[in-house]
Amino acid sequence: MTEYERRLIDLLISTHPAWRYEEHDLPGPPRSWAVRYHPLRPDQRAAGTRDVRGRTTLHRLACALAHHDEILHRSRH
């Protein structure tokens, strides 16, 4: 793992603490994963959120989690 990736994971942990982060060096995408510590409620899932997110890079994972947070924020209103 590069220093950039380590700093990005640290940033993800502080910004999105409800998730556990994993890196898998398996052939093919996705490589970076976020798994929620606690399952989402059915109404949150109906809004389009998921308990597991996987992307090919940490940067793309960070963007997916930011979008995920937007969905959760909109579903509260």
Backbone as a chain_set.jsonl record, in Angstrom:
{"seq": "MTEYERRLIDLLISTHPAWRYEEHDLPGPPRSWAVRYHPLRPDQRAAGTRDVRGRTTLHRLACALAHHDEILHRSRH", "coords": {"N": [[0.853, -1.17, 0.0], [0.551, 2.179, -0.842], [1.835, 5.338, 0.439], [0.051, 7.409, -0.114], [-2.357, 5.946, -0.433], [-2.613, 4.93, 2.166], [-2.993, 7.311, 3.619], [-5.39, 8.126, 2.466], [-7.127, 6.071, 3.294], [-7.028, 6.556, 6.058], [-8.292, 9.046, 6.05], [-10.822, 8.282, 5.073], [-11.675, 6.658, 7.214], [-11.915, 8.56, 9.256], [-13.826, 10.273, 8.149], [-15.983, 8.673, 7.367], [-16.97, 6.841, 9.592], [-18.669, 4.669, 10.037], [-18.044, 2.51, 8.572], [-16.098, -0.387, 7.662], [-12.945, -0.858, 6.24], [-11.461, -2.5, 3.478], [-8.887, -3.995, 1.551], [-8.307, -5.841, -1.338], [-6.162, -7.854, -3.097], [-6.91, -9.319, -5.406], [-7.302, -10.877, -8.631], [-8.792, -8.793, -11.044], [-11.444, -6.3, -10.883], [-13.758, -5.352, -8.2], [-11.3, -3.74, -6.091], [-11.028, -2.245, -3.725], [-12.872, -2.066, -0.763], [-15.75, -1.236, 1.221], [-17.446, -1.946, 4.142], [-20.352, -1.881, 5.978], [-20.549, -1.465, 9.517], [-22.922, -1.832, 10.919], [-26.081, -3.063, 9.884], [-28.139, -1.535, 7.374], [-31.36, 0.073, 7.625], [-34.534, -1.129, 6.313], [-35.924, 0.981, 4.982], [-33.841, 2.696, 4.363], [-32.368, 1.146, 2.598], [-34.254, 0.961, 0.573], [-34.114, 3.519, -0.392], [-31.856, 3.422, -1.898], [-29.373, 2.827, -0.816], [-26.563, 0.808, 0.309], [-25.117, -1.999, 2.115], [-22.569, -2.813, 1.571], [-19.873, -1.616, -0.313], [-17.991, -1.605, -3.245], [-15.132, -0.739, -5.125], [-12.832, 0.015, -7.823], [-10.652, 1.589, -7.112], [-9.31, 3.372, -4.26], [-9.908, 6.082, -4.338], [-12.19, 6.165, -5.994], [-13.867, 4.684, -4.353], [-14.099, 6.432, -2.175], [-15.55, 8.5, -3.407], [-17.919, 7.111, -3.983], [-18.835, 6.574, -1.382], [-19.299, 9.166, -0.479], [-21.418, 9.879, -2.16], [-23.249, 7.983, -1.277], [-23.679, 8.918, 1.343], [-25.002, 11.308, 0.715], [-27.413, 10.32, -0.308], [-28.465, 9.094, 2.023], [-28.752, 11.365, 3.619], [-30.669, 12.858, 2.164], [-32.808, 11.095, 2.391], [-33.635, 11.38, 4.975], [-35.204, 13.592, 5.129]], "CA": [[0.0, 0.0, 0.0], [1.345, 3.401, -0.924], [1.574, 6.345, 1.469], [-1.192, 8.084, -0.522], [-3.477, 5.068, -0.105], [-2.735, 4.887, 3.63], [-3.605, 8.579, 4.051], [-6.783, 8.125, 2.019], [-7.866, 5.197, 4.213], [-7.17, 7.302, 7.313], [-9.318, 10.056, 5.813], [-12.107, 7.581, 5.003], [-12.034, 6.23, 8.568], [-12.37, 9.717, 10.036], [-14.999, 10.872, 7.515], [-17.054, 7.674, 7.279], [-16.608, 5.856, 10.63], [-19.613, 3.55, 10.112], [-17.596, 1.497, 7.629], [-14.82, -1.094, 7.775], [-12.313, -0.775, 4.923], [-10.669, -3.672, 3.116], [-8.216, -4.014, 0.255], [-8.09, -7.21, -1.794], [-5.316, -7.929, -4.285], [-7.363, -10.427, -6.236], [-7.399, -10.459, -10.028], [-10.036, -8.166, -11.465], [-12.066, -5.326, -9.975], [-13.181, -4.235, -7.465], [-10.177, -4.01, -5.201], [-11.249, -1.532, -2.467], [-14.201, -2.358, -0.245], [-16.234, -0.673, 2.479], [-18.516, -2.797, 4.675], [-20.935, -1.21, 7.146], [-20.512, -2.196, 10.78], [-24.306, -2.157, 11.286], [-26.913, -3.097, 8.683], [-29.07, -0.438, 7.117], [-32.792, -0.228, 7.773], [-35.181, -1.359, 5.013], [-36.234, 2.242, 4.294], [-32.591, 3.223, 3.82], [-32.07, 0.334, 1.407], [-35.218, 1.346, -0.47], [-33.656, 4.796, -0.952], [-30.748, 3.148, -2.8], [-28.11, 2.624, -0.115], [-26.148, -0.583, 0.434], [-24.246, -2.327, 3.251], [-21.225, -3.081, 1.059], [-19.525, -0.872, -1.526], [-16.71, -2.006, -3.795], [-14.68, 0.043, -6.269], [-11.511, -0.376, -8.313], [-9.621, 2.379, -6.434], [-9.767, 4.044, -3.041], [-10.508, 7.361, -4.722], [-13.56, 5.878, -6.45], [-14.62, 4.267, -3.176], [-14.406, 7.655, -1.43], [-16.634, 9.172, -4.129], [-19.133, 6.31, -3.798], [-19.318, 6.775, -0.016], [-19.853, 10.526, -0.413], [-22.737, 9.794, -2.794], [-24.053, 7.192, -0.347], [-24.073, 9.836, 2.414], [-26.002, 12.233, 0.166], [-28.691, 9.585, -0.364], [-28.965, 8.961, 3.39], [-29.152, 12.695, 4.074], [-31.94, 13.2, 1.506], [-33.892, 10.216, 2.848], [-34.076, 11.809, 6.318], [-36.123, 14.74, 5.023]], "C": [[0.903, 1.238, 0.0], [0.996, 4.34, 0.23], [0.275, 7.104, 1.168], [-2.407, 7.241, -0.148], [-3.695, 4.983, 1.402], [-3.395, 6.157, 4.161], [-5.068, 8.643, 3.643], [-7.637, 7.216, 2.904], [-8.061, 5.89, 5.557], [-8.251, 8.376, 7.194], [-10.707, 9.422, 5.75], [-12.58, 7.161, 6.395], [-12.553, 7.407, 9.384], [-13.638, 10.343, 9.467], [-16.215, 9.952, 7.527], [-16.786, 6.562, 8.306], [-17.541, 4.655, 10.726], [-19.182, 2.367, 9.244], [-16.27, 0.876, 8.036], [-14.235, -1.138, 6.362], [-11.398, -1.963, 4.695], [-10.071, -3.466, 1.736], [-7.966, -5.468, -0.114], [-7.282, -7.185, -3.086], [-5.651, -9.175, -5.096], [-7.411, -9.967, -7.682], [-8.776, -9.885, -10.337], [-10.606, -7.223, -10.426], [-13.236, -5.946, -9.246], [-12.11, -4.689, -6.493], [-10.391, -3.408, -3.812], [-12.698, -1.697, -2.028], [-14.486, -1.586, 1.034], [-17.434, -1.517, 2.889], [-19.05, -2.108, 5.928], [-20.829, -2.093, 8.384], [-21.903, -2.648, 11.206], [-25.172, -2.115, 10.033], [-27.825, -1.883, 8.586], [-30.504, -0.894, 7.352], [-33.407, -0.441, 6.385], [-35.5, -0.058, 4.264], [-34.981, 2.888, 3.708], [-32.176, 2.449, 2.576], [-32.988, 0.711, 0.252], [-34.82, 2.662, -1.134], [-32.449, 4.614, -1.873], [-29.401, 2.947, -2.126], [-27.823, 1.13, 0.036], [-25.224, -0.765, 1.632], [-22.792, -2.546, 2.84], [-21.032, -2.278, -0.219], [-18.154, -1.352, -1.98], [-16.383, -1.18, -5.022], [-13.265, -0.372, -6.64], [-10.38, 0.393, -7.647], [-10.202, 2.975, -5.159], [-10.418, 5.383, -3.35], [-11.954, 7.165, -5.174], [-14.438, 5.42, -5.291], [-15.02, 5.484, -2.347], [-15.56, 8.412, -2.088], [-17.956, 8.432, -3.944], [-19.703, 6.494, -2.395], [-19.889, 8.17, 0.169], [-21.251, 10.549, -1.032], [-23.716, 9.044, -1.891], [-24.562, 8.075, 0.791], [-25.124, 10.838, 1.959], [-27.371, 11.567, 0.124], [-29.287, 9.47, 1.036], [-29.461, 10.31, 3.921], [-30.499, 13.091, 3.468], [-33.088, 12.352, 2.022], [-34.392, 10.573, 4.237], [-35.113, 12.91, 6.253], [-37.454, 14.334, 4.458]], "O": [[1.88, 1.32, 0.745], [-0.014, 4.156, 0.91], [-0.502, 7.404, 2.074], [-3.381, 7.763, 0.394], [-4.836, 4.967, 1.864], [-4.251, 6.095, 5.044], [-5.899, 9.158, 4.392], [-8.769, 7.572, 3.228], [-9.145, 5.82, 6.136], [-9.03, 8.589, 8.124], [-11.662, 9.961, 6.309], [-13.761, 7.296, 6.715], [-13.527, 7.267, 10.123], [-14.445, 10.888, 10.22], [-17.346, 10.412, 7.68], [-16.412, 5.454, 7.923], [-17.227, 3.701, 11.438], [-19.87, 1.348, 9.186], [-15.43, 1.519, 8.666], [-14.949, -1.422, 5.4], [-10.66, -2.382, 5.586], [-10.677, -2.841, 0.866], [-7.47, -6.242, 0.705], [-7.69, -6.556, -4.062], [-4.776, -9.975, -5.424], [-7.55, -8.77, -7.937], [-9.797, -10.44, -9.931], [-10.297, -7.326, -9.239], [-13.683, -7.016, -9.658], [-12.028, -5.861, -6.126], [-9.975, -4.003, -2.818], [-13.627, -1.495, -2.81], [-13.584, -1.317, 1.828], [-18.329, -1.771, 2.083], [-18.283, -1.788, 6.836], [-20.998, -3.31, 8.31], [-22.056, -3.722, 11.788], [-25.011, -1.22, 9.204], [-28.22, -1.293, 9.592], [-30.816, -2.083, 7.287], [-32.852, 0.022, 5.389], [-35.36, -0.001, 3.043], [-35.049, 3.553, 2.674], [-31.687, 3.036, 1.61], [-32.561, 0.773, -0.901], [-35.147, 2.898, -2.297], [-32.057, 5.556, -2.562], [-28.378, 2.901, -2.809], [-28.72, 0.297, -0.092], [-24.62, 0.196, 2.109], [-21.891, -2.472, 3.675], [-21.899, -2.255, -1.093], [-17.248, -1.489, -1.159], [-17.247, -0.944, -5.866], [-12.581, -1.033, -5.859], [-9.25, -0.095, -7.613], [-11.419, 3.071, -4.997], [-11.38, 5.772, -2.688], [-12.839, 7.923, -4.776], [-15.627, 5.735, -5.253], [-16.151, 5.563, -1.867], [-16.449, 8.91, -1.397], [-19.0, 9.061, -3.766], [-20.92, 6.563, -2.228], [-20.865, 8.343, 0.898], [-22.162, 11.17, -0.486], [-24.876, 9.435, -1.763], [-25.732, 7.996, 1.166], [-26.031, 11.181, 2.718], [-28.376, 12.184, 0.479], [-30.478, 9.719, 1.224], [-30.486, 10.37, 4.601], [-31.371, 13.601, 4.171], [-34.223, 12.824, 2.088], [-35.463, 10.119, 4.642], [-35.831, 13.14, 7.226], [-38.341, 15.174, 4.302]]}, "num_chains": 1, "name": "protein.A"}
